[in-house]
Amino acid sequence: KQWYQRRVRGIKGLFKGTIVTALRDVSFSCVYFPLVGIGCQYFASEGDDKFTSFIKTLAVASFAGASASGLVTPFDVVKTRIQTVTPGVNTVTYNGIPDTFAKVIKNEGFGALYKGCVPRMSVIAPLMAIAQSVYFIGVAEMLFGVQQKKY
């Protein structure tokens, strides 16, 4: 795939969709991390043991990951359209992010911006739950020999 991008589109083709990818990832983080922080505070109880806190973190991170990925799916659809279009007969070509949004809505309807939303949410939810749980148990601290903070 990268060979094709470079060979057919040149070096510039390797970076096609970089801006919309950044928009997707930054938007995801702006939704995900506050949801995790608020959720963990909301569900925290004074008497929770480490296992219960871990399970709550797992559930909150899963919900936050699914929610955030669902909300930013339009950016992912636009990114995919920009990166995969190959000009040819009867092919819609896109000229930037706003043009891609407009053409997708015009040609396929608003719902097309959410194509693949459920599978994406189904993948991201457990991924974020695992990532947040690994952070929770302090794997990085153990690997690098750093003392974990006690809250």
FIMAR-117066 format. One record per atom (N, C-alpha, C, O): x, y, z. Coordinates in steps of 0.001 Angstrom, whole numbers, plus 500000, padded with zeros to 6 digits. Last residue first. Example, Ala and Ser with C-alpha at 12.3 -4.5 7.8 and 13.67 -1.06 7.14 Angstrom:
2
512850497750507080 513670498940507140 512900500030507870 513409501138508039 513190494310507800 512300495500507800 513200496700507800 514236496681508465 
//
This chain:
151
497635507456545618 496638508545545675 495726508390546849 494833509212547051 500978506927545149 499825506487545930 498864507664546056 499235508734546539 502863506368542187 502305507305543180 501123506655543885 500357505913543269 505417503973541765 504080504406541443 503540505289542559 503735504995543739 508789504431540934 507839504229542036 506469504786541644 506367505943541235 510120502819538103 509698504086538717 508675503764539805 507798502922539612 511087500835536403 511556500899537777 511225502203538490 511960502638539375 510057500417533935 511133501406534043 511629501601535468 512495502439535715 508129498448534425 509154498237533397 510348499170533570 511497498773533379 506524499674536395 507252498435536699 508395498210535703 509497497827536095 505503501828534969 506311502081536155 507140500848536514 508307500960536890 504026500445533045 505159501290532638 506084501563533817 507306501531533675 502060499199534662 503025498396533905 504241499223533505 505372498749533616 499993500039536457 501358500551536550 502407499740535823 503529499602536310 497319499623536392 498105498703537222 499579499075537266 500340498487538034 496559501738534660 496072501676536038 496946500780536914 497273501139538045 497700501037532211 498143502258532883 497780502200534366 498583502565535225 496139498831531758 497589498664531855 498188499876532550 499084499742533384 493677500122531572 493910499170532657 495395498913532858 495861498791533991 493963501576529251 493759502298530504 494025501387531703 494539501837532728 494254499441527395 495294500467527541 495176501193528884 496177501399529571 491818498053527716 493094497391527999 494189498423528255 494956498302529209 490025500050526934 489899499430528265 491208498758528656 491655498878529797 490837500526524336 491016501584525332 490889501041526753 491564501515527667 490102498018523225 491464498527523100 491753499585524165 492796499543524819 487354497810523645 488265496949524413 489720497416524343 490481497230525292 486632500128521913 486214499983523318 487140499041524100 487667499445525137 487570499719519279 488207500736520127 487851500550521603 488695500793522466 485872497746518222 487314497512518298 487959498454519311 488797498034520108 483354498842518375 483571497503518928 485047497166519056 485427496375519919 483649501196516945 483414501286518382 483698499942519062 484215499901520178 483908499992514402 484999500818514955 484865500933516467 485849500787517192 481409498763514047 482628497952514129 483805498726514735 484599498167515491 479819501197514163 479663500128515158 480887499214515194 481371498910516284 480738502741511913 480784503253513282 480734502129514324 481529502121515263 480596502283509222 481597501552509986 481698501965511440 482643501581512130 479498505477508456 479721504123507957 480838503470508763 481903504058508952 478899508062509095 478982507117510203 479100505667509725 478836504736510487 478565509423506801 479692509832507636 479897508881508813 480948508896509453 476172508497505853 477394507910505285 478633508304506083 479641507599506049 474188510086506945 474487508806507582 475761508148507064 476365507331507759 473864512156505104 474593512402506339 475018511108507021 476097511044507612 474328511040501657 473543511388502837 474405511507504083 475536511022504117 475753510704499334 475342509502500065 474471509780501286 473934508849501886 476249513185498093 476079511982497276 475486510794498022 474797509967497425 476361515071500243 475544515312499044 475238514023498294 474095513790497902 478180513888502043 476808514202502465 475891514366501257 474771513856501252 480449513720500392 479909512509501026 478457512752501429 477596511908501180 480836516405499696 480498515419498661 479931514141499256 479023513541498680 481426517607502237 480296518064501412 479881517009500392 478689516743500238 483771516200503057 482547516206503882 481334516535503020 480328515826503063 485428516953500892 485105515543501129 483851515418501986 482965514621501678 485622519702501227 485046519168499997 484628517712500177 483589517293499667 486970519877503713 485593520375503576 484883519819502335 483694519504502382 489487518492502944 488587518007503995 487162518551503840 486217517761503835 490342518128499411 490465518621500775 489364518127501694 488436517436501272 488730517160497032 489709518241497066 489760518840498467 489269519948498683 488082513998495552 487922514926496664 489066515930496668 490210515601496353 486146512396493054 487438512858493560 487186513933494606 486204514673494542 484362509539492265 484272510855492895 485672511209493397 486307510411494087 484461507904489188 484994507990490541 484842509418491047 485155510378490344 483941507261486494 482844507272487479 483333507281488923 482674506716489796 487258506240485924 485933506448485350 484884506323486449 484929505386487247 489501507638488389 489182506764487268 487803507103486737 487246508148487073 491621508057491166 490872508642490055 490695507660488904 491623506955488510 491103506534494088 491966506384492924 491189506916491728 490205506306491310 490973507099497529 490396507392496214 491471507253495128 492578507779495243 492127506752500051 491943505585499190 491382505886497813 491321504978496983 492362509139501506 493536508287501317 493350507197500280 494329506754499680 489795510228501528 490911511012500983 492090510096500646 492738510267499613 488363508179502812 488013508596501452 489171509340500792 489484509100499625 489619508135505325 489667506960504467 489347507322503021 489994506821502101 488933510689506265 490341510286506125 490466509116505153 491322509119504268 486144510448506388 486757511427505481 488220511072505234 488690511150504099 485960508477508389 485393508238507055 486036509176506041 486429508746504956 487135509839510524 487745508609510037 487247508274508632 488025507838507784 485363511930510924 486737512243510543 487431511007509964 488220511116509025 483058510415511709 483064511188510457 484474511579509996 484751511562508796 483923509297514258 483849508468513054 483776509292511762 484396508891510777 483880510588516654 484865511051515667 484873510204514395 485745510380513545 481876509283518143 481750510707517840 482709511186516751 482376512104516001 482894506693518387 481645506939517669 481499508391517248 481056508689516139 485126507145519976 485315506664518610 484053506852517778 484138507140516585 483875508013522352 484769508907521624 484960508447520179 484955509267519262 482420505670523069 481762506961522855 482613507894521998 482124508488521037 484449503743523353 483366503542522392 482688504865522060 482413505147520894 485975504958525400 486564504649524100 485515504465523024 485664504969521911 484111505069527498 484687506310526974 485297506082525595 485151506926524711 483632502308527924 482543503213527547 483089504486526905 482578504929525876 486261501543528638 485568500905527521 484439501795527012 484307502010525807 486711503087530890 487558503278529712 486920502657528473 487036503203527376 484768502009532631 484714503425532254 485523503669530985 485067504386530094 485685499325532857 484355499631532320 484255501076531839 483719501338530762 488266499696533975 488075498928532744 486745499287532081 486696499525530874 487617501003536345 488438501682535342 488282501016533984 488177501694532962 486229498928537623 485542500183537305 486300500965536239 485690501528535329 488325497099537884 487152496740537083 486378497997536688 485924498118535550 490024498565539636 490496498115538328 489317497815537400 489320498241536245 488432498800541899 488847500009541180 489309499675539769 489022500407538822 488343496074542572 487114496786542232 487431498064541468 486759498376540485 491084495621543152 490412494883542083 489142495598541630 488893495715540430 491572497322545355 492297497519544097 491601496819542922 491538497369541822 488403498209546896 489734497599546907 490354497764545515 489713498293544607 486520500976548012 486913500101546897 488301499509547113 489246500215547465 485499502774549883 485843501421550324 486281500479549213 486403499278549454 484925505132548470 485941505136549526 486412503731549875 487597503521550135 484575504807544949 484005504733546292 485141504621547296 486198504071546989 484085506118541705 485007505767542790 484273505787544129 483460506671544398 482453507062539720 482219505705540204 483142505280541336 482991504182541873 483434509666539307 482028509449539610 481792508078540249 481024507955541203 486127509288538624 485773510039539843 484343509734540271 484069509564541459 485803507877536227 486520507256537346 486220507967538664 486075507320539701 484413509824534695 483819508521535018 484480507844536197 483803507298537068 486283511890534480 484999512140535147 484359510822535578 483830510713536684 488347510496533086 488579511194534354 487305511405535147 487256511130536346 487007509569530789 487652508623531708 487848509276533076 487548508670534104 486188512010529641 485197510999530028 485776509993531017 485107509609531977 488694513276529151 487759513829530151 486695512828530590 486331512786531765 489690511342527195 490340511547528494 489448512243529522 489445511831530682 487780511422524932 488105510225525708 488643510527527108 488110510025528098 487671514013523804 486458513382524329 486826512267525314 486253512180526400 490250514595523082 489474515643523780 488175515091524360 487638515655525314 490930512314521621 491548512546522930 490780513576523745 490670513447524965 489374512767519304 489181511565520114 489716511793521528 489036511498522511 490570515107518356 489163515126518789 488850513928519674 488146514056520676 493084514059517707 492979515109518731 491547515182519259 491333515305520465 492348512205515704 493019511765516920 492940512792518050 492750512432519211 491102513814513706 490414512665514307 491026512297515650 490306512099516628 493144515631513114 491844516117513616 491075514991514311 490477515193515368 495060513841512122 495343514601513348 494045515138513949 493869515103515166 493685513060509834 494051512054510836 494344512728512168 493925512244513220 493589515432508452 492321514888508954 492574513774509966 491759513564510865 496365515662507919 495659516688508700 494358516139509269 494055516355510443 496979513385506346 497636513605507639 496857514588508510 496708514366509712 496095512840503806 495188512581504914 495779512828506287 495147512513507295 499133511932502445 497752512279502130 496844511901503301 496840510748503732 501739511219502614 501222512071503679 499789512515503427 499283513390504130 502313509793500351 502503509124501637 501877509913502784 501523509336503813 502034511641498305 500981510651498510 501099509914499827 500094509456500372 504454512982498247 503285513684498806 502139512709499107 501368512919500044 506032511219496795 506257511345498244 505054512010498911 504678511637500022 503677509816494392 504907510473494813 505006510536496326 504174509981497044 501581508317493481 501305509692493910 502548510458494337 502460511654494617 502744505862492669 501731506513491848 501557507987492202 501401508820491309 504743505289494629 504986505074493205 504022505881492338 504446506516491372 503535505840497105 504762506520496703 504969506448495198 505332507442494569 501275504176497078 501136505601497342 502360506363496834 502226507413496205 502509501654496650 501586502209495664 501458503720495834 501525504464494855 503949501416499033 504664501419497771 503802502045496688 504280502861495899 501900501292500863 502771502459500881 503556502559499582 503803503657499085 500836498801500000 500000500000500000 500874501253500000 500625502178499227 
//
